[in-house]
Amino acid sequence: MEDVTQIVNYFAYLLPAIVVGIVAWHFFKGHTANEEGRRRYLIQKEAQNKILPMRLQAYERITLFLERIDPLKLLIRVKPFSDEIPKYEELLIRNIEQEFDHNLTQQIYLTQECWNLVNAAKNATIHIIRQGAMHEKDGTSDSMREWLLRNFMEDVTPSQKALAYVKKEVGELF
């Protein structure tokens, strides 16, 4: 009987220590989780402060790209060197491809949807230039240029559509 009372006494002394240990472990676990979350937030906030200017610069460069490949501006900026339509078509497409290659790295800062839209605007512009070349195949490069300019005077260009999306996406950053 004495052994049983002694064991009960040990449990009586041990039980408060176990309860205090469990409570301390629970509070320590909560405190470390809170500290880890706070550190993660501070790191993310610091990274955001460094990345946001880079993202904005990427959006600026993509905006410039879209403006430069806009058919209305491209046709005025890139004048034909000869009357041959295939040469002018090649010159325009090469100009667009060079602009695109120059801004290719900006895709890592844009959302996938935005990059896909920019790529689609580039491809649509090239397609339209090829359509103009086929439509005016018997004419000169100047007649092709006039046909393309006339067709885009009333329509919204693919670049303008993509640019509207880029502006919307930049507005969501703030």
Protein Blocks (a to p, Z undefined) as FASTA:
>chain_A
ZZmmmmmmmmmmmmmmmmmmmmmmmmmmmmmmmmmmmmmmmmmmmmmmmmmmmmmmmmmm
mmmmmmmmpmklmmmmmccfbfbfklmmmmmmmmmmmmmmmmmmmmmmpcfklmmmmmmm
mmmmmmmmmmmmmmmmmmcfklmmmmmmmmmmmmccfklmmmmmmmmmmmmmZZ
